[in-house]
Amino acid sequence: MDKSRSTILNKIKRNKPECFSLPEVIRIDRPTEDLVEQFSTMVKAVGGSCLVGDSYKELNNELKGMFPDVMKIWSGDPNIMKGNMHISQGDPHEWEVLDLCIVKGQFGVAENGAIWVQESDLPERVAPFICQHLAIVLEKERIVAHMHQAYLQLKFPFPGFGVFISGPSKTADIEQSLVVGAHGPKSLTVCLI
């Protein structure tokens, strides 16, 4: 090792900052009125729509009414619209023709309308981002109040992929004008059961 390199490394070792323990995580527990109502309001605020139903039949009818002309459907929930896409995993380019992708959400966050979706509930990682329209099925009881509670829900039993999805694709980069569906789904519909 040359002298200048060892001199620099020795100076770094001598001037190493003191180690501190991590701060205690502050839990913020806000009063939770109606989580379903708060969640629905936030989903709409971020550009999505929210269907609240007491039965799968009711949600099916509403979803079919919203998307009467879709041709290519993949459904990850056998109770919601029968899908007609049977593409094997492997080539994500095959999913670009997908009109409507219906996936299960693990849980939702009332404060921001985000839904946690994990790889085990997806046909392919790209599916919820490449489809024309995205629908996420979520049980009402699986809504938490805020992100502090959401992070406590996250479980990774094996390496994989998971993402919080909040609203349809949108951007305001171009001339500060909001464009929905710019680089992903044109719509997001959350089906609360």
Protein Blocks (a to p, Z undefined) as FASTA:
>chain_A
ZZklmmmmmmmmmmpccddddddddddddddfbfklmmmmmmmmnopacdddfbfklmmm
mmmmmmmmbfbdcdfbfkgocafbdcdehiamlmmmpmbdcdddfbdcfknopacddfkl
pfbfklmmmmmbdcddddfklpcfblmlmmmmpccfbgcdddddedjaddfkbgoiaceh
klpcfbdcdddZZ
